[in-house]
């Protein structure tokens, strides 16, 4: 943790103010642009956490939450903290963790940084928790999703009066929507927060304030092996119905997004040096956004390649400035 001084406190407060303004701006913008602003609100927290340490990150989180509570409402501040502020602060804390590589059986003159796979695992867990808490706060359930389906059916009937929906198909659609919404919300938020972390790491590294070495994402971004069991537990919970199914769907969405991120990273790594790499990657991204089957294939790629890649850097008294990745 950085030394407590006025400059650190002011930097953290300024970052918190910036994050709060971005969230407040997102609350009055159209849906697409608001999602971008919500994601951008995590950047100031990540930047001060990665560049100035835990004290600055804590001050930023507290400042942003306090401003949200004062100018909007305490419940809004709680949601903002759960969705963006807390995950951003925690990710920056994990990214700055390091210990002697000798504790892991490595050389004495190197430092081992917290694995990116475990950082992604924590991100999936935090977003899962946030989605569940917010769902409890708003009373998420069939009462909300059924009305959405009914509105869609009514809209179709207005355009096509001869349309007569099948009751069984309508009931099945309602059950699918009930589970699909938390899964999509969790998956999208994991992806967007990791994108914010990625850009924050690059910005801090370019400024020279970053402690963590710049990692090769295609080779190091994989999910922790234990994530598979969490993902399977979420899949099994979906068959129980009720609240367990809602929790399971959320887990599938968040951890599925983590596996998709690692799957795309694996594709980037495996296609290096190929002449057809760029068009193939563009095709994979477009297909996974437009169709379900390609997205599932990327997910399978991520599931099939789980490991840890630990970034190593020399200690301050080391002579050789060499950096490498060790796979465990």
Secondary structure, 3 states (H helix, E strand, C coil): CCCCCHHHHHHHHHHHHHHHHHHHHHCCCCHHHHHHHHHHHHHHHHHHHHHHCHHHHHHHHHHHHHHHHHHCCHHHHHHHHHHHHHHHHHHHHHHCCEEEHHHHCCCCCEEEECCHHHHHHHHHHHHHHHHHHHHHHHCCCHHHHHHHHHHHHHHHHHHCCCCCCCHHHHHHHHHHHHHHHHHHHHHHHHHHHHHHHHHHHHHHHHHCCCCCCCCCHHHHCCCCCCHHHHHHHHHHHCCCCHHHHHHHHHHHHHHHHHHHHHHHHHHHHHCCCCCCHHHHHHHHHHHHHHCHHHHHHHHHHHHHCCCCEEEEEECCCCCCCCCEEEEC
